[in-house]
Amino acid sequence: MMSKLTHPTQVVLRLIAPIAYSNRNITGDNWYSSIELIDEVRKCGLTYVGTMRTNKMQIPPQFQPNRSRPAHFFIIWIFWENHDCFSCTETRKSCYPSL
């Protein structure tokens, strides 16, 4: 099963193995964050917080940069496929998805 997972997910799962089922939170950067990882971390009894790269296909379209949005600070929060997601931005060009 482990070989079907992406390399960053496999690395994180090896690192969190000693603390599995301890109800702790894992924090990661955009290299490791993915929906796949979050699902696997949940199976280990842990939670995950991290940023995602905007070019990942798993990000909902509401989180993608959009020039037609007003250029002031706003926050988007959605519950998407059993995942809490939010984005904060100050410009219309940038979008920083977090899980």
N, C-alpha and C positions, 0 to 999 in steps of 0.2 A: 504494500500500500504506500509506503514511504517513497518509492521510486516514481510514483505518478505525480507527486507534488513538485512544485517549482523549487529550485535550489535555495532561494532565500527562505522559503517556508520550511524546508528541511533543516536549515541552520537554526532557525528560531526554535523549532520543536526539540532539537537536540539540547539547546541551551536551557529551555524551560522544563525539561524532564525532571530534574530534582525537586522542583517546586509545584509539580502538577497536583491538582485538587487541594491547593492551600488557600483558595479564594483571594489570590493576589491579582494585581493589575500589571499588565505588561505594556510598556511604552516603546514605540518604535518610530523610525523615520520613514521617509518615502521610498527607500530602497526595499524595505521588508514588507511594508503594508500592502495587503491585498484582501479581498473578500475570502479567498481560499484560506489564508492564514488565520483570519478572524474565526472562521468556522472551525478550524482545527484547534485553536486556542480554547474556544468554548468547550470542545469535547474534553479538554484537559482540566476543566473546572476553573478556568482563569478568564479574566476580561482583558481587552486590548484597546489602547488609545494610540492613534498615530495619524500622520498626514499621508496623503496619497498623491502621486504624480498625476497631473491633469490629463496625461495621454493614455491612462489605463482605460480599457474598454468597459470595466466594471463600474465606472462612475456614471451616475444618472445624468441625463442631458441638462437638468436644472443646475448642475454644478460646473458645467463647462463654461469657459470664458465667453462672454457675449457682449459685443460692442453696442447693442441696442439697449442695454440696461442703463439706468441713470448712474451718473458718476459720483455717487456718494456712498458712505459707509452703510453696509447692510449685512444682515445675517440670514442665511437660509438654513432651516432645519427640516429634515424629512425623516420619516421612518420608512425605510426602503428594504424590501426583502428580508425582514427580521433584523435589520441593522439600523442603529441610530446614526445619522449622518448630518454634519453641519458644515457650513462654509462661511467665512468672514472675509470681507474684502473692502478696500477703500477706493479702488478704481474700477472702471468697467472692463479693463483689459485683464485684470488678474482675478484668479479664483483659487482658493486654497482649500481643497476638500480635506476633511478630517473624518475619521471614524471613531 
